[in-house]
Amino acid sequence: MMLSRAKPAVGRGVQHTDKRKKKGRKIPKLEELLSKRDFTGAITLLEVVFRGGEGALQVLPPLVDVIPEARLNLVIYYLRQDDVQEAYNLIKDLEPTTPQEYILKGVVNAALGQEMGSRDHMKIAQQFFQLVGGSASECDTIPGRQCMASCFFLLKQFDDVLIYLNSFKSYFYNDDIFNFNYAQAKAATGNTSEGEEAFLLIQSEKMKNDYIYLSWLARCYIMNKKPRLAWELYLKMETSGESFSLLQLIANDCYKMGQFYYSAKAFDVLERLDPNPEYWEGKRGACVGIFQMIIAGREPKETLREVLHLLRSTGNTQVEYMIRIMKKWAKENRVSI
């Protein structure tokens, strides 16, 4: 799961600077603004300097204990760099006093909790989100509703998640993080058709290579009777622990849905990678399922050739008996194998 992250305001950068130069005005130095305690001006200047985060590590650290916003912006910078531990180290001792601080501390704890598998951090995040979302000042705002959606997401109460996400969906149609959360919630409540649609709206390549995205999309494809697309997701992956997990998902979900052809292909690869008897049993059941569908006319007869190929790749003694029965049927029904 990914939660919406607070974003620092973005200044107008070069255009704004050029206008000031044209008017003959001198751009104030950061030290001058700080000496006058013009922290808003200092932050605005920093936004121009960073231009999307560049230079954050050079400028922000010395200001962490001077300007409250500097700490928050540095935490956001670390989150954007996927350096969750540094973000946590920076914010763990901060006693939040504003909704923005509560939200950011919640996001950091949620990210760390997911990364470490820590229920304690997830619980803290859920409490922070609930505190903001349930407050009188924030409950009717979009950030407040985002917090309640995040709270219920962590509690895995996806029907409630959708109530809040739907209340501001129109504002985030092209937002990848929103669509990622929305798609997961839809799929988790059984609406895999709308879940698939939301997943396919996502543009971020980084997000589309995330295992959570791939596994949920594969499940949506299978539940929506598109097992070939789920198989293609696996084929595009490099061999890894995640690709192995996706194979297991495809093998088992396709089996449950009666999509035995792709279930057999997935179990076959699993069996080659790991000689676990359960994978042979899964492949055997899937191959029998395909054979039954061929006999019933629900699967092309030509598929039998590949079924026999899958069975021959196994050294189990049960294979010869199964192959003998299938070849006998093929001969009687004039099916070329």
N, C-alpha and C positions, 0 to 999 in steps of 0.2 A: 504494500500500500504506500501511496505517496500523499502527503498532506500539502495543502496550499501554503505557500511560504510568503511571509510579509516581504515586500520589496521596498528598497529605499527609493525615495523620489529621484527622478532623473532630471537634471538641469538641461538648459538649452544649449550648453556647450559653446562651441566655437561661434555660432551666430550671435549669441548674446554678448560674447567678448568683443566681437568685431564692432558691434553697434556702440559699445562703450568707448572703444578706441576712436571711432569716427567722431564721436561727440567730444573728444579730447579729455575724457575722464580717465583718471588713474585707477587701475584695478587694485583694491586694497590687498595688503598682504595678510596671510593667516594670523601672524603674530599681532597685527594691529586690531583685527576683529576680536581676538581673544582678550587683549588688554582692555578693550571696551566692553567685554562680556557680551558681545554680539554673537551669541552662539548660533542663532539662526543664519546669520550672514556667513559664519564660518562653515556651517554644514553646506550651505548653497555653493560656496567656493569649492569645497571638497568635491561636491557632485560634478563640478566642471572639470576639476583636476582628474578625477577617477575615470570619467567617460566610460562607464560600464564596469568599473572595478579595478582598472589598471592603477597601480601605485598604492593600493589599499594597505599592503603590508609595510610600505615605507612611511605612510602618513598617519594611519589610524592608531597603531599601538601606543605611541607616546600620549595620545589624547584620550585614551580609555578612561582614565580617572579624572579627566578635566571636563569632557563633554559627554553626557549620558548617551547621546545619539551615536557617538563614536564606537562605544562598546557594542551597541545593537547592530550597527552597520558592519562591524568586523565579524560579529557572529553570523550575519547573513552572508558575508563574503565566504567564510569558512564552509557554510552549508552549501553554497553554490559550487565550491571546489570539492564537495563530497568529503570534507575533512570534519566529520561529525564529532570526533573526540576533541579536537581543538575548539570547536564551537561550544561543546559542553564545558570544557575547562574554563572558558571565558565567562559563561553565564551561570554556572552552578551555584555560585555564592551570591548572585544578584537576588535581592528581595524585590519582586515585582510590585509596582505601585500603579501602573497604567495598563489598560487592556492590551496595548501593543507588546509590553514586556511579558505579560502573562501568556499571550499567544506565542511569542517567540520561544519562551521557555518551554511551552508545551510542545512545539514543533521539534525542538532540539531533543527533548526527552523521548518523544515518539520515535525519532530517527535513530537515536542511540539504542532504544529498547528493541527496535526491529533488527538493528545490526548485531546486537549482542544476544538477542533472545531473552531480554530481561523483562520479566513481568512487573518488577518494581518500577522501572522507568516508564513502562506503558501505563501503569496505574497513575503515576504522577501526571503524565501528559493528559490522560483522560480527565483527571480532576481539574487541571488548569483550563482545559477546553470547556468543561461543564460550568466552571465558575464564570468564565467570560460570557458564554452563550446564554446562561441563565440569569445574568444580571439585568436589572431594569434598564440600564443605559445602553446595553448592547444587544438585547434579545431580538429587537426588530431591525437590526442593521445586517448588512451582508456579512461582515466579519463575524458577527455574533452567530449567525446561522451557519456559517462555515465551521465555527467552533463546535456547534452542536452536532453537525454532520460528522466531524472528526471524532467527537466523543463517542457517538454511536458506532462509528466505524471500528474503533478500537474495542468496543464491546461486542462487535460482530452482530449488531442489531440492524441488519441492512434495510428492513422495511422502514425503520425510523430514519436511517441515513437518507433514503430516497425522498422522504417527506421534506426534509430541509434542502436537499440538492435541487429538487424540482422548484422550490420557491424562488430560486435565483438563477435557474438554468439559462434563461434568455440572455443573461449578461455575460455568459462564459462559453458561448457556443464554440468558439475557436480556441479555447484554452485547453492545452494538452493535459495539464494536471487535473483540471475539472473533469475532462472526458475520461481520464484514467480511473479516477475515483467512481465516476458515474457508471462506467462500463462494468467495473467489478461489482458494484452494488446491484446492478441489473442482473448480471449473470448469477450472483449469489442468491438472488430471490427467484431464480428459475426463468427469468425473461432473457434467454440467451439470444433471441433475435435482436432486441434493442441493445443488448450488451455488445454483440458483434458490431453493430452499426457504430456505436460509440468508440469502440477500440479502433476501428478503421478511420475514424476522424483524426486520430493522433498523428502528428507530423514529425515529432522529435525522433531522430534515428536512435539516440541513446535510450529513449524510453522503449522503442520498438524492439530493441535488443535485450531488454530486461527480461529475466526468466518469468517474473510474475505476469508480464504482458503476454509473453509467448504461451505460457501454460493456460491462462484464462482464455485467450483467443482460440487456442487449439480445442479447449473444452467446448467453447461456443460453436465452433465449426462442427464438431462431432454431434452435439445435441441438435444442431440445425441441419443434420443429414448431409454434411459436406466433409466427410472423413479424408478425402483426397487432399483438401487444403490443409488439414491438420498435419498430414504426412509430409507435405511439402515444407511446412514450417520446420519439421525435424531435419529434413534433408539439407536445409540451408545452414544448420548449426554445425559448429566444429565439435569433434568428439570431446566430451567433458562430463562431469558429474551432472550438469544441468541437462545435457542432451539425453543422458541415461534416464533421468527422472521424467523427461518429456515422453520418452519411449514407453515408460511404465504407464503414464497417464493415457497415452493413445491406445496401448494394448488393452488396458482394463476398461476404459470408457467405451471404446468401439465394441468390445465384447458385450458390455451391458446393453448397448443400443442395437445389437444384432448386426453390426457392420463387420462381419467376420473376416472379410478379405484383408482389410488394413489391420485388424487385430492380429491376424496370423503373421503378417509381415513384421509387425512390431515385436511380437513374441519371438519370432525367428531371430531377429537381431539381438534381442535380449539374451536368448539362449546361447548365441555364439559368444557374447561378451561375458556371460556368467552362467556356468553349468548348473544353475539352480533347478531342481526338479519341477518347481512350480511353473517355470517358463515353458518347459516341455508340455506340462499338463495344459497350460493356457493355449499353446500352439495346437496341440492335439484337438482340444475342444473347438477352437476356431476353425481348423481345417474340416472337421466333421460338420460344423455349422455351414461352411461354404458348400460342401458336398450336398447337404440336404437342400440348400437353396438352388443348386444347379438342377437337382432332380425335380424340384418343384417349379422349375422354369423361371425363377426369380434372379438367377445369376447366369451369365453367358456360359455355355458349355466349354468354351475355349479356356475358361479360368481353371479348369481341372488340371491342365498341363502345369500351371504354376503351382497349384496345390501339391501336386506330386513332387515337384522340384523342392518345395519347402520341406516336405516330409523326408525326402532322401538326404537332406543335409543334417539329419538327426541320427545318432547312433543307437537310439533306443530300440529294444527288441520288438516293441509293439508296432513299429513302423511297417514291417513287411506284411503283416496281416492286413493293415489298413490299405496299403498300396494294392494288395491283391484284390480286395473287394472293389476298390475304385476302378482298377484296370478291367475287371470283369464287367462292371456296369458300362464302362466306356465302349468295350467291345460289343456288348449287346445292343447299345444305342448308337453304334457307328460314329463314335466321337474320336477324332484323331488326337492322340496324346504323344 
